[in-house]
Amino acid sequence: MYDRRFNPEHMAKLESPERKAANPPEPLLDKLNLRDSLSLLDLGAGTGYFTLPAAERTSGTVYALDIEPRMLDIIRSKAEERELNHIQTLQGQLENIPLEKESVDRVLASLVLHEAETVDQAVAEMYRVLKSGGICLCLEWEKKETPQGPPLHHRISADALKQSMERHGFSIIEVIRPTDAQYAVIALKA
């Protein structure tokens, strides 16, 4: 198994009260301006931390992509409980997203790009599946030591991610810092 991947044995952390207090999903979803029938791809969807609240904002398809089938089972179960019939789960990798070119209006990659074998390949895939005029939001761990998060050598600095996104054709709209340890790059596919 690739050593950067999130260990599903720790999935309780994905829904912890500490995470919800430090980084609630709503403000980041606001940045995506997700509404009406816009579609969204949630990369590394985990247990649906962003997938489910996103599906409550739009009638468009919300794709939840994760490499771990157990995570996708949890999302399907939660979606069924909440009667959110427009969530579609996809098992796959960041570097090879199983969607057609220009098939989604929004892309969200939350704390997952550091798991990619190459960030450039994941960014190229996000660009490929996003429609022209679409918005992408990438939340990541800053490349500095913090009490939580992946090892320092797995992290991507905000500058490195911005440069990769610009190389692949994205226009950076904004960089925000929702916590001291994390940043989000919001970008447009023109």
C-alpha positions in Angstrom: 0.0 0.0 0.0 1.2 3.5 -0.8 2.6 5.0 2.4 0.9 8.4 2.2 -2.7 7.1 2.2 -4.9 7.8 5.1 -5.3 4.8 7.4 -9.1 3.9 7.5 -8.6 2.6 11.0 -8.5 6.2 12.1 -11.7 7.3 10.4 -13.2 8.5 13.7 -10.9 11.5 13.4 -12.7 12.5 10.3 -15.9 13.3 12.2 -14.4 14.4 15.5 -15.8 17.3 17.5 -12.3 18.9 17.4 -12.3 18.9 13.6 -15.8 20.4 13.4 -14.9 23.1 15.9 -11.6 24.0 14.2 -12.7 23.6 10.6 -16.5 23.4 10.1 -17.4 22.5 6.5 -19.8 25.3 5.9 -17.4 28.3 5.4 -15.3 26.4 2.9 -18.5 25.3 1.0 -19.5 28.9 0.9 -16.3 29.7 -1.0 -17.4 27.3 -3.7 -20.7 29.1 -4.2 -22.4 25.7 -4.6 -26.1 26.2 -5.3 -29.0 25.2 -7.6 -28.1 22.2 -9.7 -24.3 22.6 -9.8 -22.4 19.4 -9.5 -19.4 18.8 -7.2 -16.6 16.3 -7.0 -15.4 15.7 -3.4 -11.9 14.1 -3.7 -10.8 11.9 -0.8 -14.4 12.1 0.5 -13.7 10.0 3.6 -16.8 9.5 5.6 -18.6 12.4 3.9 -17.6 15.4 6.0 -18.0 17.7 3.1 -20.0 15.4 0.7 -23.2 15.4 2.8 -23.4 19.2 3.6 -22.6 19.9 -0.1 -25.4 17.6 -1.2 -27.8 19.7 1.0 -26.8 22.8 -1.0 -27.4 21.6 -4.5 -29.7 19.3 -6.5 -26.8 18.5 -8.9 -24.8 15.3 -8.6 -22.3 15.2 -5.8 -19.6 12.7 -6.5 -17.7 11.3 -3.5 -14.4 9.8 -4.6 -12.3 7.8 -2.2 -9.8 4.9 -2.6 -11.2 3.1 0.4 -14.4 1.1 -0.1 -15.3 1.2 3.6 -15.4 5.0 3.5 -17.7 4.9 0.5 -20.0 2.4 2.3 -20.4 4.9 5.2 -21.2 7.7 2.8 -23.9 5.6 1.0 -25.4 4.7 4.4 -25.5 8.3 5.5 -26.9 9.5 2.2 -29.7 6.9 2.4 -30.5 8.0 6.0 -30.8 11.6 4.9 -32.5 10.8 1.6 -29.8 12.5 -0.4 -30.3 10.5 -3.6 -28.0 12.6 -5.8 -24.7 11.5 -4.1 -22.7 9.1 -6.3 -19.8 7.3 -4.8 -16.7 6.5 -6.9 -13.8 4.3 -5.9 -10.6 5.6 -7.4 -7.4 7.6 -7.1 -6.7 11.3 -7.2 -4.2 10.7 -10.1 -6.8 8.9 -12.3 -10.3 10.3 -11.6 -13.0 8.0 -13.1 -15.0 10.9 -14.7 -15.2 12.3 -18.2 -13.5 15.5 -19.2 -15.3 18.7 -18.1 -18.0 16.8 -16.2 -18.3 18.8 -12.9 -18.9 22.4 -11.9 -17.0 22.3 -8.6 -14.0 20.3 -7.2 -13.2 20.0 -3.5 -10.0 18.4 -2.4 -9.9 18.5 1.4 -6.7 17.4 3.2 -6.0 14.8 0.5 -3.5 16.1 -2.1 -0.6 15.4 0.2 -1.5 11.7 -0.4 -1.1 11.9 -4.1 1.9 10.2 -5.7 2.5 13.4 -7.5 0.6 16.6 -6.8 1.0 17.7 -10.4 -0.8 14.6 -11.7 -3.7 15.2 -9.2 -4.0 18.9 -10.1 -4.0 17.9 -13.8 -6.8 15.5 -13.2 -8.8 18.1 -11.2 -8.4 20.5 -14.1 -9.4 17.9 -16.7 -12.8 17.0 -15.0 -13.7 20.6 -14.1 -15.9 22.5 -16.5 -14.8 25.8 -17.9 -15.8 28.5 -15.4 -15.7 25.9 -12.6 -14.2 26.5 -9.2 -11.8 24.3 -7.4 -11.0 24.5 -3.6 -7.9 22.7 -2.2 -7.6 22.5 1.6 -4.1 21.3 2.7 -1.8 21.1 5.7 0.9 23.9 5.6 4.4 22.6 5.3 5.3 23.2 8.9 5.3 21.1 12.1 1.9 21.0 13.8 0.4 18.8 16.5 -1.9 17.1 14.0 -1.6 16.2 10.4 0.7 14.1 8.2 4.5 14.0 8.4 6.2 17.2 7.3 7.8 15.5 4.3 4.3 14.6 2.9 3.0 18.2 3.2 2.7 20.7 0.3 3.4 24.4 0.9 0.7 26.9 -0.2 3.2 28.4 -2.7 4.0 25.0 -4.2 0.3 24.1 -4.6 -0.5 27.5 -6.1 2.4 27.1 -8.6 1.2 23.6 -9.6 -2.3 24.9 -10.1 -1.2 27.8 -12.2 1.1 25.5 -14.3 -2.0 23.5 -15.2 -4.1 26.4 -16.2 -6.0 27.4 -13.0 -6.3 31.1 -12.1 -5.9 31.6 -8.3 -8.9 33.5 -6.9 -7.8 33.5 -3.2 -5.7 31.8 -0.6 -7.2 31.6 2.9 -6.0 30.2 6.2 -8.9 28.6 8.1 -6.6 27.4 10.8 -2.9 28.0 11.7 -2.0 24.6 10.3 -4.1 24.7 7.2 -4.6 26.8 4.1 -7.1 26.7 1.2 -6.4 27.6 -2.4 -9.5 28.6 -4.4 -9.0 28.6 -8.1 -11.0 29.1 -11.3 -10.8 27.1 -14.6 -11.2 29.9 -17.2 
